[in-house]
Amino acid sequence: MKRTLIFLALTSILQTVSAQTLKDIPYQDGTQKLNGLITSNAGQELPGVLILPAWKGIDNEAKAAALELEKQGYIAFIADIYGEGNIPADNGAAAKIATKYRQDYKAYQHRISLALDQLKKGGALPNKIAVIGYCFGGTGALEAARASFPVVGVISIHGGLAKDPNRPNTGIKAKILVEHPAEDKSVSKEDYDNLVKEMNAGKTDWQIITYANCGHTFTSPESPEYNEVMANRAWNHTLLFLDEILK
């Protein structure tokens, strides 16, 4: 209960404390400037968590998660996938750029890899790193596992589960937690079933938790689909999973 209250409190006070607690980290992908955020405990050689934000880029939910993870003893880095000058202004623009990276999954994996490098430079122990992602970022968390990046586990929070059926299953080694809203209209039964087949084919250590009475963005307090009870449960499941694999 204490953990969930802290998380909700962080969401409400974020605007006044984030500038003091999260540090801007500029980095590059060729000529493209990227702007990530890292927690103030960077440099302390702690387990690390890479946060992949939703389809509009770095948002309040990602920032609140980073601040709470810092309090739990993790260095957290929020990735910038799109890059400076490419942040979508509305849902239409977000859908367009997110679709680009979903289709060009290697470009998405590359941006995730660059963010992982920044997390390691920030002091995260290289053998104790996990990835969590929201929505589009949840898709990215699965892509980090599919790419066999050196991460212990990944958490996809109301993420897209599909991949191109022409892509072979590569045998996912990272531990997987999928936090899935029961009424997520963006995920088809076929996508869900195919992910299960993919994970079983690789003998992956996986778990899917389904949250009742929840639409797609059920964990975001800024969303009309926010379900406080289920969001609290999902956050506690996130912390339990991270505690198991990183501590």
C-alpha positions as CSV (number, residue, x, y, z in Angstrom):
1,M,0.0,0.0,0.0
2,K,2.8,2.4,0.9
3,R,4.4,1.8,-2.5
4,T,1.3,2.6,-4.4
5,L,0.6,5.8,-2.4
6,I,4.1,7.0,-3.1
7,F,3.6,6.4,-6.8
8,L,0.3,8.3,-6.9
9,A,1.8,11.1,-4.9
10,L,4.7,11.4,-7.3
11,T,2.3,11.8,-10.2
12,S,0.6,14.8,-8.6
13,I,3.8,16.6,-7.5
14,L,5.8,15.8,-10.6
15,Q,5.8,19.2,-12.2
16,T,7.5,20.8,-9.1
17,V,10.2,18.2,-8.5
18,S,11.1,16.6,-11.8
19,A,13.6,19.3,-12.7
20,Q,15.4,18.8,-9.4
21,T,15.3,15.0,-9.5
22,L,15.7,13.9,-13.2
23,K,18.7,15.0,-15.1
24,D,18.7,15.7,-18.8
25,I,21.0,13.4,-20.8
26,P,21.7,14.4,-24.4
27,Y,23.0,11.7,-26.6
28,Q,23.3,11.0,-30.4
29,D,22.2,8.6,-33.1
30,G,24.4,9.8,-35.9
31,T,23.3,13.4,-36.6
32,Q,20.0,13.0,-34.7
33,K,20.1,14.5,-31.2
34,L,18.3,12.5,-28.5
35,N,17.3,13.8,-25.0
36,G,16.8,11.3,-22.2
37,L,16.4,11.6,-18.5
38,I,18.2,9.9,-15.7
39,T,17.6,9.7,-12.0
40,S,19.7,11.6,-9.5
41,N,21.4,8.4,-8.1
42,A,23.3,7.9,-11.4
43,G,26.9,6.8,-10.8
44,Q,26.2,4.7,-7.7
45,E,26.6,1.3,-9.4
46,L,23.0,0.0,-8.8
47,P,20.6,-2.2,-10.7
48,G,19.2,-0.3,-13.7
49,V,15.8,0.1,-15.3
50,L,15.4,1.5,-18.8
51,I,11.9,3.1,-19.3
52,L,10.5,3.2,-22.8
53,P,7.7,5.8,-22.9
54,A,4.3,5.7,-24.7
55,W,3.7,6.9,-28.2
56,K,3.9,10.7,-27.5
57,G,7.4,10.4,-26.1
58,I,8.6,11.2,-22.6
59,D,5.5,11.9,-20.5
60,N,4.4,12.3,-16.9
61,E,3.8,8.6,-16.4
62,A,7.4,7.7,-17.4
63,K,8.8,10.4,-15.2
64,A,6.7,9.3,-12.2
65,A,7.8,5.7,-12.7
66,A,11.5,6.8,-12.8
67,L,11.2,8.8,-9.6
68,E,9.6,5.9,-7.8
69,L,12.1,3.4,-9.1
70,E,14.9,5.6,-7.8
71,K,13.3,5.4,-4.3
72,Q,13.3,1.6,-4.7
73,G,17.0,1.6,-5.3
74,Y,17.3,1.5,-9.1
75,I,19.0,3.9,-11.5
76,A,16.3,4.7,-14.1
77,F,16.8,6.1,-17.6
78,I,14.0,7.3,-19.8
79,A,14.8,6.8,-23.4
80,D,14.1,9.3,-26.2
81,I,13.1,7.1,-29.2
82,Y,12.0,9.8,-31.6
83,G,14.7,12.4,-31.2
84,E,14.7,16.2,-30.9
85,G,12.3,17.9,-33.3
86,N,10.2,14.7,-33.8
87,I,8.0,14.8,-30.7
88,P,4.4,14.3,-31.9
89,A,1.9,17.0,-31.0
90,D,-1.3,14.9,-31.1
91,N,-2.5,11.4,-31.4
92,G,-2.5,11.4,-35.2
93,A,1.1,12.4,-35.3
94,A,2.0,9.9,-32.6
95,A,0.3,7.1,-34.4
96,K,2.2,7.9,-37.6
97,I,5.7,7.9,-36.0
98,A,5.0,5.0,-33.7
99,T,3.8,2.9,-36.7
100,K,7.1,3.8,-38.5
101,Y,9.1,2.3,-35.7
102,R,6.8,-0.7,-35.3
103,Q,7.3,-1.5,-38.9
104,D,11.1,-0.7,-38.9
105,Y,11.7,-2.8,-35.8
106,K,15.5,-2.8,-36.3
107,A,15.5,1.0,-36.1
108,Y,13.4,0.8,-32.9
109,Q,15.8,-1.8,-31.5
110,H,18.8,0.4,-32.4
111,R,17.3,3.4,-30.5
112,I,16.6,1.1,-27.5
113,S,20.3,-0.1,-27.6
114,L,21.6,3.4,-27.5
115,A,19.4,4.1,-24.5
116,L,20.7,1.0,-22.8
117,D,24.2,2.3,-23.3
118,Q,23.3,5.6,-21.6
119,L,21.9,3.7,-18.6
120,K,25.1,1.7,-18.3
121,K,27.1,4.9,-18.5
122,G,25.0,6.2,-15.7
123,G,26.3,3.5,-13.4
124,A,23.8,0.7,-13.8
125,L,25.3,-2.7,-13.2
126,P,25.5,-4.3,-16.7
127,N,24.3,-7.7,-15.4
128,K,21.3,-6.3,-13.6
129,I,19.3,-4.3,-16.1
130,A,15.6,-4.6,-16.9
131,V,13.4,-2.8,-19.4
132,I,9.9,-1.5,-18.8
133,G,7.6,0.2,-21.4
134,Y,4.2,1.7,-21.7
135,C,2.0,1.3,-24.7
136,F,4.3,1.8,-27.7
137,G,7.1,1.5,-25.2
138,G,5.6,-1.9,-24.1
139,T,6.1,-3.0,-27.7
140,G,9.7,-1.8,-27.4
141,A,10.3,-3.8,-24.2
142,L,9.4,-6.9,-26.1
143,E,11.6,-5.8,-29.0
144,A,14.5,-5.5,-26.5
145,A,13.9,-9.2,-25.5
146,R,13.5,-10.3,-29.1
147,A,16.8,-8.6,-30.0
148,S,18.6,-10.6,-27.2
149,F,19.9,-7.4,-25.6
150,P,21.8,-8.1,-22.4
151,V,18.8,-7.5,-20.0
152,V,17.6,-9.8,-17.3
153,G,13.9,-9.2,-17.9
154,V,11.3,-6.9,-19.6
155,I,7.9,-5.6,-18.6
156,S,5.3,-4.7,-21.3
157,I,2.6,-2.5,-19.7
158,H,-0.5,-2.2,-22.0
159,G,1.9,-2.7,-24.8
160,G,1.4,-3.9,-28.4
161,L,2.1,-7.6,-28.6
162,A,2.3,-8.2,-32.3
163,K,5.2,-8.7,-34.6
164,D,5.4,-9.3,-38.3
165,P,4.4,-13.0,-38.9
166,N,7.3,-13.2,-41.4
167,R,9.8,-12.6,-38.6
168,P,11.1,-15.9,-37.1
169,N,10.9,-16.6,-33.4
170,T,14.4,-16.1,-32.1
171,G,14.1,-17.8,-28.7
172,I,13.6,-15.1,-26.0
173,K,16.0,-15.5,-23.1
174,A,15.0,-12.6,-20.9
175,K,12.2,-13.1,-18.4
176,I,8.9,-11.6,-19.5
177,L,6.1,-9.9,-17.7
178,V,3.1,-8.6,-19.7
179,E,0.6,-6.4,-17.9
180,H,-2.4,-6.6,-20.1
181,P,-5.7,-4.7,-19.8
182,A,-8.7,-7.1,-20.5
183,E,-10.5,-4.6,-22.7
184,D,-7.5,-3.4,-24.7
185,K,-9.0,-3.0,-28.2
186,S,-5.6,-2.4,-29.7
187,V,-4.5,-6.0,-29.1
188,S,-6.2,-8.8,-31.0
189,K,-6.7,-12.4,-29.7
190,E,-4.4,-13.5,-32.6
191,D,-1.6,-11.1,-31.4
192,Y,-2.0,-12.4,-27.9
193,D,-2.0,-16.0,-28.9
194,N,1.0,-15.5,-31.2
195,L,3.0,-14.0,-28.4
196,V,2.3,-16.9,-26.2
197,K,3.4,-19.3,-28.9
198,E,6.5,-17.2,-29.5
199,M,7.5,-17.4,-25.8
200,N,6.7,-21.0,-25.5
201,A,8.8,-21.8,-28.6
202,G,11.8,-20.3,-26.9
203,K,11.0,-21.9,-23.5
204,T,10.9,-18.4,-22.1
205,D,10.2,-17.6,-18.5
206,W,7.0,-15.6,-19.0
207,Q,3.9,-14.4,-17.3
208,I,0.9,-12.5,-18.5
209,I,-1.3,-10.7,-15.9
210,T,-4.7,-9.6,-17.2
211,Y,-6.5,-6.7,-15.4
212,A,-10.3,-6.7,-15.4
213,N,-12.4,-3.8,-16.4
214,C,-9.5,-2.0,-18.0
215,G,-9.1,-0.2,-21.3
216,H,-5.8,0.4,-23.0
217,T,-4.2,3.2,-20.9
218,F,-5.4,2.0,-17.5
219,T,-2.2,2.9,-15.7
220,S,-2.1,6.6,-16.6
221,P,-3.8,9.0,-14.1
222,E,-4.1,11.4,-17.0
223,S,-6.2,9.0,-19.1
224,P,-10.0,8.7,-19.1
225,E,-9.3,4.9,-19.0
226,Y,-7.4,5.1,-15.7
227,N,-8.4,2.4,-13.2
228,E,-6.8,3.3,-9.9
229,V,-7.3,-0.1,-8.3
230,M,-5.8,-2.0,-11.2
231,A,-3.1,0.5,-11.8
232,N,-2.0,0.1,-8.2
233,R,-1.9,-3.7,-8.6
234,A,0.0,-3.4,-11.8
235,W,2.6,-1.2,-10.2
236,N,3.0,-3.6,-7.3
237,H,3.4,-6.4,-9.8
238,T,6.1,-4.4,-11.6
239,L,8.0,-3.8,-8.4
240,L,7.7,-7.5,-7.3
241,F,9.1,-8.6,-10.7
242,L,12.0,-6.2,-10.6
243,D,12.8,-7.1,-7.1
244,E,13.0,-10.8,-8.1
245,I,15.2,-10.4,-11.1
246,L,17.5,-7.5,-10.1
247,K,18.0,-7.8,-6.3
